[in-house]
Amino acid sequence: MIIIESKRKKSENTRKLYPDAIIADVTSQVANGFVDPSDSLM
């Protein structure tokens, strides 16, 4: 399943809703596309 969330949404809230999710940043501003679980989405 793919779920799209706003980058403006707090990462803590996204992690509460989807605790087992793999978070991928698909914007052109990120180096490798994946976000470390300890990092913020912003």
N, CA, C and O atoms as a CHARMM CRD file, in Angstrom:
* protein
*
  168
    1    1 MET  N      0.84200  -1.16400   0.00000 PROA 1      0.00000
    2    1 MET  CA     0.00000   0.00000   0.00000 PROA 1      0.00000
    3    1 MET  C      0.89400   1.23600   0.00000 PROA 1      0.00000
    4    1 MET  O      1.91500   1.27700   0.68700 PROA 1      0.00000
    5    2 ILE  N      0.50600   2.22200  -0.76300 PROA 2      0.00000
    6    2 ILE  CA     1.23600   3.48800  -0.81100 PROA 2      0.00000
    7    2 ILE  C      0.33000   4.57300  -0.24100 PROA 2      0.00000
    8    2 ILE  O     -0.81800   4.72700  -0.65800 PROA 2      0.00000
    9    3 ILE  N      0.86200   5.31200   0.71000 PROA 3      0.00000
   10    3 ILE  CA     0.12400   6.41000   1.33300 PROA 3      0.00000
   11    3 ILE  C      0.94900   7.67100   1.16400 PROA 3      0.00000
   12    3 ILE  O      2.14500   7.67500   1.45600 PROA 3      0.00000
   13    4 ILE  N      0.33200   8.72400   0.70400 PROA 4      0.00000
   14    4 ILE  CA     1.02000   9.99200   0.48900 PROA 4      0.00000
   15    4 ILE  C      0.62700  10.95600   1.59600 PROA 4      0.00000
   16    4 ILE  O     -0.55700  11.17900   1.84900 PROA 4      0.00000
   17    5 GLU  N      1.62900  11.52400   2.25200 PROA 5      0.00000
   18    5 GLU  CA     1.40500  12.48400   3.32600 PROA 5      0.00000
   19    5 GLU  C      2.14300  13.77600   2.99300 PROA 5      0.00000
   20    5 GLU  O      3.13000  13.76200   2.25800 PROA 5      0.00000
   21    6 SER  N      1.67500  14.86200   3.52300 PROA 6      0.00000
   22    6 SER  CA     2.31800  16.15300   3.34500 PROA 6      0.00000
   23    6 SER  C      3.61300  16.21600   4.15200 PROA 6      0.00000
   24    6 SER  O      3.68800  15.70000   5.26600 PROA 6      0.00000
   25    7 LYS  N      4.61900  16.85000   3.58000 PROA 7      0.00000
   26    7 LYS  CA     5.87000  17.03800   4.31900 PROA 7      0.00000
   27    7 LYS  C      5.68200  18.02800   5.46300 PROA 7      0.00000
   28    7 LYS  O      6.50500  18.07900   6.37700 PROA 7      0.00000
   29    8 ARG  N      4.61900  18.80900   5.42400 PROA 8      0.00000
   30    8 ARG  CA     4.34700  19.77600   6.49400 PROA 8      0.00000
   31    8 ARG  C      3.77800  19.10600   7.73700 PROA 8      0.00000
   32    8 ARG  O      3.77500  19.69100   8.82000 PROA 8      0.00000
   33    9 LYS  N      3.30300  17.89100   7.57800 PROA 9      0.00000
   34    9 LYS  CA     2.75900  17.14600   8.70500 PROA 9      0.00000
   35    9 LYS  C      3.91000  16.69800   9.59900 PROA 9      0.00000
   36    9 LYS  O      4.96400  16.30200   9.10200 PROA 9      0.00000
   37   10 LYS  N      3.71800  16.75900  10.89400 PROA 10     0.00000
   38   10 LYS  CA     4.78000  16.35500  11.81900 PROA 10     0.00000
   39   10 LYS  C      5.10800  14.87900  11.62500 PROA 10     0.00000
   40   10 LYS  O      4.21100  14.04400  11.50900 PROA 10     0.00000
   41   11 SER  N      6.39500  14.56700  11.59200 PROA 11     0.00000
   42   11 SER  CA     6.81700  13.18800  11.36900 PROA 11     0.00000
   43   11 SER  C      6.34500  12.26200  12.48300 PROA 11     0.00000
   44   11 SER  O      6.08500  11.08300  12.24000 PROA 11     0.00000
   45   12 GLU  N      6.23200  12.78600  13.70600 PROA 12     0.00000
   46   12 GLU  CA     5.77300  11.95200  14.82400 PROA 12     0.00000
   47   12 GLU  C      4.34600  11.45000  14.57500 PROA 12     0.00000
   48   12 GLU  O      4.02700  10.30200  14.88200 PROA 12     0.00000
   49   13 ASN  N      3.49900  12.30600  14.02100 PROA 13     0.00000
   50   13 ASN  CA     2.11700  11.90900  13.75200 PROA 13     0.00000
   51   13 ASN  C      2.04000  10.85100  12.65800 PROA 13     0.00000
   52   13 ASN  O      1.23900   9.92000  12.74500 PROA 13     0.00000
   53   14 THR  N      2.86200  10.99200  11.64400 PROA 14     0.00000
   54   14 THR  CA     2.89500   9.99900  10.57600 PROA 14     0.00000
   55   14 THR  C      3.38300   8.66500  11.10700 PROA 14     0.00000
   56   14 THR  O      2.84100   7.61900  10.75000 PROA 14     0.00000
   57   15 ARG  N      4.39600   8.69100  11.95100 PROA 15     0.00000
   58   15 ARG  CA     4.92500   7.44400  12.52000 PROA 15     0.00000
   59   15 ARG  C      3.92800   6.78100  13.47400 PROA 15     0.00000
   60   15 ARG  O      3.91000   5.55500  13.58800 PROA 15     0.00000
   61   16 LYS  N      3.09700   7.57600  14.15900 PROA 16     0.00000
   62   16 LYS  CA     2.05400   7.00200  15.02200 PROA 16     0.00000
   63   16 LYS  C      0.99000   6.29500  14.18600 PROA 16     0.00000
   64   16 LYS  O      0.52600   5.21500  14.55100 PROA 16     0.00000
   65   17 LEU  N      0.60800   6.89900  13.07200 PROA 17     0.00000
   66   17 LEU  CA    -0.41200   6.30900  12.21200 PROA 17     0.00000
   67   17 LEU  C      0.08500   5.06900  11.48000 PROA 17     0.00000
   68   17 LEU  O     -0.66400   4.11000  11.29200 PROA 17     0.00000
   69   18 TYR  N      1.35800   5.08800  11.06700 PROA 18     0.00000
   70   18 TYR  CA     1.92800   4.01000  10.26400 PROA 18     0.00000
   71   18 TYR  C      3.26700   3.58200  10.86000 PROA 18     0.00000
   72   18 TYR  O      4.31200   3.86900  10.27600 PROA 18     0.00000
   73   19 PRO  N      3.26200   2.90600  12.00200 PROA 19     0.00000
   74   19 PRO  CA     4.51400   2.60700  12.70800 PROA 19     0.00000
   75   19 PRO  C      5.46900   1.68600  11.94700 PROA 19     0.00000
   76   19 PRO  O      6.67800   1.75800  12.16600 PROA 19     0.00000
   77   20 ASP  N      4.97400   0.83600  11.07200 PROA 20     0.00000
   78   20 ASP  CA     5.84300  -0.08900  10.33400 PROA 20     0.00000
   79   20 ASP  C      6.17200   0.39300   8.92600 PROA 20     0.00000
   80   20 ASP  O      6.74500  -0.34900   8.12800 PROA 20     0.00000
   81   21 ALA  N      5.81000   1.62700   8.62600 PROA 21     0.00000
   82   21 ALA  CA     5.98800   2.14700   7.27100 PROA 21     0.00000
   83   21 ALA  C      7.44500   2.44300   6.94600 PROA 21     0.00000
   84   21 ALA  O      8.25100   2.75300   7.82300 PROA 21     0.00000
   85   22 ILE  N      7.75000   2.33900   5.67700 PROA 22     0.00000
   86   22 ILE  CA     9.02200   2.82200   5.14800 PROA 22     0.00000
   87   22 ILE  C      8.72000   4.19500   4.56500 PROA 22     0.00000
   88   22 ILE  O      7.86500   4.32700   3.69000 PROA 22     0.00000
   89   23 ILE  N      9.40500   5.19500   5.04000 PROA 23     0.00000
   90   23 ILE  CA     9.12100   6.56100   4.60600 PROA 23     0.00000
   91   23 ILE  C     10.11300   6.94900   3.51700 PROA 23     0.00000
   92   23 ILE  O     11.32800   6.90400   3.71000 PROA 23     0.00000
   93   24 ALA  N      9.56300   7.33200   2.37300 PROA 24     0.00000
   94   24 ALA  CA    10.39200   7.73900   1.24100 PROA 24     0.00000
   95   24 ALA  C     10.05100   9.17200   0.86500 PROA 24     0.00000
   96   24 ALA  O      8.88100   9.52700   0.72500 PROA 24     0.00000
   97   25 ASP  N     11.06700   9.97900   0.70500 PROA 25     0.00000
   98   25 ASP  CA    10.90100  11.36900   0.27700 PROA 25     0.00000
   99   25 ASP  C     11.13300  11.39200  -1.22200 PROA 25     0.00000
  100   25 ASP  O     12.23700  11.10300  -1.68300 PROA 25     0.00000
  101   26 VAL  N     10.10900  11.73000  -1.98500 PROA 26     0.00000
  102   26 VAL  CA    10.22500  11.69900  -3.43900 PROA 26     0.00000
  103   26 VAL  C     10.38400  13.09200  -4.05300 PROA 26     0.00000
  104   26 VAL  O     10.19100  13.27400  -5.25500 PROA 26     0.00000
  105   27 THR  N     10.73400  14.06200  -3.22700 PROA 27     0.00000
  106   27 THR  CA    10.97900  15.40100  -3.75500 PROA 27     0.00000
  107   27 THR  C     12.37600  15.45800  -4.35600 PROA 27     0.00000
  108   27 THR  O     13.20000  14.57500  -4.11800 PROA 27     0.00000
  109   28 SER  N     12.63100  16.47700  -5.11800 PROA 28     0.00000
  110   28 SER  CA    13.94500  16.62100  -5.74500 PROA 28     0.00000
  111   28 SER  C     14.98600  17.16200  -4.77700 PROA 28     0.00000
  112   28 SER  O     16.14800  17.31600  -5.15200 PROA 28     0.00000
  113   29 GLN  N     14.59200  17.45600  -3.52200 PROA 29     0.00000
  114   29 GLN  CA    15.49800  18.08100  -2.56800 PROA 29     0.00000
  115   29 GLN  C     16.23100  17.08300  -1.68700 PROA 29     0.00000
  116   29 GLN  O     16.98900  17.50200  -0.81300 PROA 29     0.00000
  117   30 VAL  N     16.04100  15.79500  -1.87500 PROA 30     0.00000
  118   30 VAL  CA    16.65100  14.79800  -1.00900 PROA 30     0.00000
  119   30 VAL  C     17.73700  14.04500  -1.78000 PROA 30     0.00000
  120   30 VAL  O     17.62000  13.83300  -2.98700 PROA 30     0.00000
  121   31 ALA  N     18.78500  13.64600  -1.07600 PROA 31     0.00000
  122   31 ALA  CA    19.92100  12.99600  -1.71500 PROA 31     0.00000
  123   31 ALA  C     19.63100  11.55500  -2.12900 PROA 31     0.00000
  124   31 ALA  O     19.86300  11.19200  -3.28200 PROA 31     0.00000
  125   32 ASN  N     19.12100  10.71600  -1.19800 PROA 32     0.00000
  126   32 ASN  CA    18.99300   9.29600  -1.52900 PROA 32     0.00000
  127   32 ASN  C     17.55800   8.79000  -1.59000 PROA 32     0.00000
  128   32 ASN  O     17.35000   7.64800  -2.00100 PROA 32     0.00000
  129   33 GLY  N     16.57200   9.56600  -1.20900 PROA 33     0.00000
  130   33 GLY  CA    15.18000   9.16300  -1.33400 PROA 33     0.00000
  131   33 GLY  C     14.56400   8.52600  -0.10900 PROA 33     0.00000
  132   33 GLY  O     13.33900   8.49000   0.00700 PROA 33     0.00000
  133   34 PHE  N     15.37200   8.02200   0.81000 PROA 34     0.00000
  134   34 PHE  CA    14.82000   7.41800   2.00200 PROA 34     0.00000
  135   34 PHE  C     15.16200   8.25600   3.21900 PROA 34     0.00000
  136   34 PHE  O     16.22800   8.86800   3.29200 PROA 34     0.00000
  137   35 VAL  N     14.25200   8.27400   4.16500 PROA 35     0.00000
  138   35 VAL  CA    14.41500   9.07100   5.36700 PROA 35     0.00000
  139   35 VAL  C     14.73200   8.15200   6.51900 PROA 35     0.00000
  140   35 VAL  O     14.03100   7.16500   6.74200 PROA 35     0.00000
  141   36 ASP  N     15.78100   8.46400   7.25400 PROA 36     0.00000
  142   36 ASP  CA    16.15000   7.68600   8.42300 PROA 36     0.00000
  143   36 ASP  C     15.04400   7.82600   9.46600 PROA 36     0.00000
  144   36 ASP  O     14.54800   8.93200   9.67500 PROA 36     0.00000
  145   37 PRO  N     14.64200   6.73300  10.12800 PROA 37     0.00000
  146   37 PRO  CA    13.56300   6.82600  11.11000 PROA 37     0.00000
  147   37 PRO  C     13.79100   7.85600  12.21100 PROA 37     0.00000
  148   37 PRO  O     12.82700   8.35400  12.79300 PROA 37     0.00000
  149   38 SER  N     15.02400   8.17900  12.50400 PROA 38     0.00000
  150   38 SER  CA    15.29500   9.16200  13.53800 PROA 38     0.00000
  151   38 SER  C     15.23700  10.59500  13.00800 PROA 38     0.00000
  152   38 SER  O     15.23300  11.54500  13.79100 PROA 38     0.00000
  153   39 ASP  N     15.19300  10.75300  11.70200 PROA 39     0.00000
  154   39 ASP  CA    15.15200  12.08800  11.09900 PROA 39     0.00000
  155   39 ASP  C     13.72800  12.60000  11.00300 PROA 39     0.00000
  156   39 ASP  O     12.77000  11.82700  11.01200 PROA 39     0.00000
  157   40 SER  N     13.60700  13.90600  10.91400 PROA 40     0.00000
  158   40 SER  CA    12.30800  14.53300  10.68700 PROA 40     0.00000
  159   40 SER  C     11.98700  14.49300   9.20000 PROA 40     0.00000
  160   40 SER  O     12.89200  14.37300   8.37400 PROA 40     0.00000
  161   41 LEU  N     10.72400  14.59000   8.85500 PROA 41     0.00000
  162   41 LEU  CA    10.33300  14.65200   7.45800 PROA 41     0.00000
  163   41 LEU  C     10.56800  16.02300   6.85900 PROA 41     0.00000
  164   41 LEU  O     10.58400  16.17400   5.63700 PROA 41     0.00000
  165   42 MET  N     10.74600  16.99900   7.68500 PROA 42     0.00000
  166   42 MET  CA    10.89400  18.34600   7.17500 PROA 42     0.00000
  167   42 MET  C     12.32100  18.62400   6.91800 PROA 42     0.00000
  168   42 MET  O     12.66700  19.72000   6.47800 PROA 42     0.00000
